[in-house]
Amino acid sequence: MEAIIISTIQRTMVAGTPLLLATTGEIICERAGILNLGVEGVMAIGAVTAFIVTMTTGHPWLGVLAAMAAGFAVSLIHAFTSVTLQANQVVSGLALTMLGLGLSGMMGKPYVGRPLAVKMDDVAIPFLSDLPWIGKAFFHQSPFLYLAIVLAIGAWFFLERTRMGIQIRSTGENPKATETQGVNVALIRYACVLVGGVFSALAGAHLSISYSSSWVEGMTAGRGWIAIALTIFALWNPGRAIFASFIFGGIFVLQYLLQPLGISPNFLAMLPYLSTLIILLGISLKDPRRLNAPAWLGAAYKRGER
Amino acid sequence: MIRITTSDRYNITPLMSFMTNVAALGAGILAISLIFLAAGVNPLYAVSQIFIESFGSVYGIKETITKAIPLILIGAGLTLAFRAKFWNIGAEGQLLMGAIFATWTAQHLGNALPSAVIVPLIFTAGFIGGALWGIIPAILKIKYAINEVITTLMLNYICAEFLTMLIVGPWKGKTRFGFPGTDPLPDAAILGVLPGSRIHYATLILAIVCSVGLCVLIYKTRFGYETRVVGENPDAGKYAGIDFLKTNLILMAISGGLAGFAGVGEVAGIHHYLGYPASVSSGYGFTAIIVAWLAKLNPLFAIVSGLFFAGIIVGGDAIQISLGLPAATVEIVNGTLLIFLIMGDYFLYNKVQLCWSRA
């Protein structure tokens, strides 16, 4: 029993890791007022890039760096269309997802079915990992998990407690007023889209070189979309994103736990998506005002207008 | 010294709009050529082959029209939703729900009724299925302020799993030798095709009628006007007393219902049984988003842009086999073209000038 509980917690943490990375990235992006629906595509690009580079060089960390660079590069498209060209962010994000899923399929084709020789090893944190129960569950994990938590806490501190964080948040709430304070709105929005893209790519890298050690087309399996929903669930707060992501990690693990009970596997596969709807409905029923997004989310900002 | 100045463009003619689309598609194809080049494929050959395979032969044209049927139906429906700024990304699920409803109707009534009764009946069932799946996100958006992009997408996944649950479980056919999928639909429920092709003409006619009908609805009726106000100036709409819930329910019932029609066509016109979600629809719900965008949200133009993207699917599938490209090729082409289309919009709505100045 003890072993089952520990392994369940462990798997929950692992399943929640990519969700947390991508959600934190999307929160930063949306707080600056840019909706990026390209998360799923950028995640796929990150996954395939990390896999290819890790396989060819044998160094997982080089794979991570390459994934970050790739995430940065493809997100530049969304930043350009939504900030510089003031295009429709919904359509631009969808286009980025299509392109990302397509490109990842093309890049990864020669690598399908080839397992990775060296994957990202789990790291045991000295002393803490020796603790009974929680040691194995929390402190003997993939470096991506530690990174995800550190980045989420860092993002919370940055957004809520620093001067630049205020500038980002006010860009999302009222870009006009922000600009009159001498802040470069376009620059902030560019930076936030790109940082968000790098986070999504990290989430993808986790999937291909740590969570599993192979590349399969479509392995992101809608996690990018769930991250966008988690952004709302977390009420645009990276601190809450930690809880939100691991709750969903738990739902992913629940599928495997319930399978032996004879419940239809297809019904279990529905759970993450069904829970998304139910949780959003729950928040709305409790207090619909909490679902209020940054005021300028999704709206282009044109200098000198009004 | 070169300076770039931009200013708003106010008098936009249909010709300018058309030429922008052509230029954007041209630039997009250039970018796709670069991707092909990077993948080690002769881009000139690959791109020309896409269009030769889809529009260059009688067989190709027949296949293109076949694939255009769902794209026109869904694309036309999406123009209505997008005009109200209702971002329906869930046409894929609405199509599947239409297919499920149609299959149920055909399997239960198809043996007892003549074709002239059962065919209209399965189309009605499909429309209801798609419409029901479409109004859920409308209720969630208007009554509970939940973002429709998320809900429509989640409903896609839920519907796909639900369909799979049916075909591996209670609906699994006895004639399938253990493979997932229902038994074939009764003969009376199978749609007729034009000789020597897979064009199920009933659905094609329906698609064209719906496009024209939607065009009238959007530009000539009070409801169409209200839809546009909801999208372009919601505050004014509220003051004018437009019922947002009613408007959104109706437009999503139509948008979802048309996707449901597409699902009926795929099941009763092409496959003749209900199989895996990925075989019922090869991403038509997503491609139709680009169809609607290329049509500049005019349902009538969705006929043309639907044919264009059907050609890309047919040609893309063909070069994928002949040049050994991955299945994702069509997605790359679609994504790239969509990016260039929205970039083109900027140059349509803004006058961009290069100024030479001595500085």
Boltz contact constraints between the chains, C-beta under 6 A:
constraints:
  - contact:
      token1: [A, 81]
      token2: [B, 342]
      max_distance: 6.0
  - contact:
      token1: [A, 85]
      token2: [B, 343]
      max_distance: 6.0
  - contact:
      token1: [A, 85]
      token2: [B, 346]
      max_distance: 6.0
  - contact:
      token1: [A, 87]
      token2: [B, 342]
      max_distance: 6.0
  - contact:
      token1: [A, 90]
      token2: [B, 87]
      max_distance: 6.0
  - contact:
      token1: [A, 91]
      token2: [B, 342]
      max_distance: 6.0
  - contact:
      token1: [A, 92]
      token2: [B, 342]
      max_distance: 6.0
  - contact:
      token1: [A, 95]
      token2: [B, 335]
      max_distance: 6.0
  - contact:
      token1: [A, 95]
      token2: [B, 338]
      max_distance: 6.0
  - contact:
      token1: [A, 95]
      token2: [B, 339]
      max_distance: 6.0
  - contact:
      token1: [A, 98]
      token2: [B, 331]
      max_distance: 6.0
  - contact:
      token1: [A, 98]
      token2: [B, 334]
      max_distance: 6.0
  - contact:
      token1: [A, 98]
      token2: [B, 335]
      max_distance: 6.0
  - contact:
      token1: [A, 99]
      token2: [B, 335]
      max_distance: 6.0
  - contact:
      token1: [A, 99]
      token2: [B, 336]
      max_distance: 6.0
  - contact:
      token1: [A, 101]
      token2: [B, 331]
      max_distance: 6.0
  - contact:
      token1: [A, 102]
      token2: [B, 328]
      max_distance: 6.0
  - contact:
      token1: [A, 102]
      token2: [B, 331]
      max_distance: 6.0
  - contact:
      token1: [A, 102]
      token2: [B, 332]
      max_distance: 6.0
  - contact:
      token1: [A, 102]
      token2: [B, 335]
      max_distance: 6.0
  - contact:
      token1: [A, 103]
      token2: [B, 332]
      max_distance: 6.0
  - contact:
      token1: [A, 105]
      token2: [B, 326]
      max_distance: 6.0
  - contact:
      token1: [A, 105]
      token2: [B, 328]
      max_distance: 6.0
  - contact:
      token1: [A, 106]
      token2: [B, 39]
      max_distance: 6.0
  - contact:
      token1: [A, 106]
      token2: [B, 326]
      max_distance: 6.0
  - contact:
      token1: [A, 106]
      token2: [B, 328]
      max_distance: 6.0
  - contact:
      token1: [A, 109]
      token2: [B, 326]
      max_distance: 6.0
  - contact:
      token1: [A, 222]
      token2: [B, 157]
      max_distance: 6.0
  - contact:
      token1: [A, 225]
      token2: [B, 153]
      max_distance: 6.0
  - contact:
      token1: [A, 229]
      token2: [B, 150]
      max_distance: 6.0
  - contact:
      token1: [A, 264]
      token2: [B, 165]
      max_distance: 6.0
  - contact:
      token1: [A, 266]
      token2: [B, 161]
      max_distance: 6.0
  - contact:
      token1: [A, 266]
      token2: [B, 164]
      max_distance: 6.0
  - contact:
      token1: [A, 266]
      token2: [B, 165]
      max_distance: 6.0
  - contact:
      token1: [A, 269]
      token2: [B, 161]
      max_distance: 6.0
  - contact:
      token1: [A, 270]
      token2: [B, 158]
      max_distance: 6.0
  - contact:
      token1: [A, 270]
      token2: [B, 161]
      max_distance: 6.0
  - contact:
      token1: [A, 273]
      token2: [B, 154]
      max_distance: 6.0
  - contact:
      token1: [A, 273]
      token2: [B, 157]
      max_distance: 6.0
  - contact:
      token1: [A, 273]
      token2: [B, 158]
      max_distance: 6.0
  - contact:
      token1: [A, 276]
      token2: [B, 154]
      max_distance: 6.0
  - contact:
      token1: [A, 277]
      token2: [B, 154]
      max_distance: 6.0
  - contact:
      token1: [A, 280]
      token2: [B, 146]
      max_distance: 6.0
  - contact:
      token1: [A, 284]
      token2: [B, 144]
      max_distance: 6.0
  - contact:
      token1: [A, 284]
      token2: [B, 145]
      max_distance: 6.0
  - contact:
      token1: [A, 284]
      token2: [B, 146]
      max_distance: 6.0
  - contact:
      token1: [A, 288]
      token2: [B, 145]
      max_distance: 6.0
  - contact:
      token1: [A, 291]
      token2: [B, 145]
      max_distance: 6.0
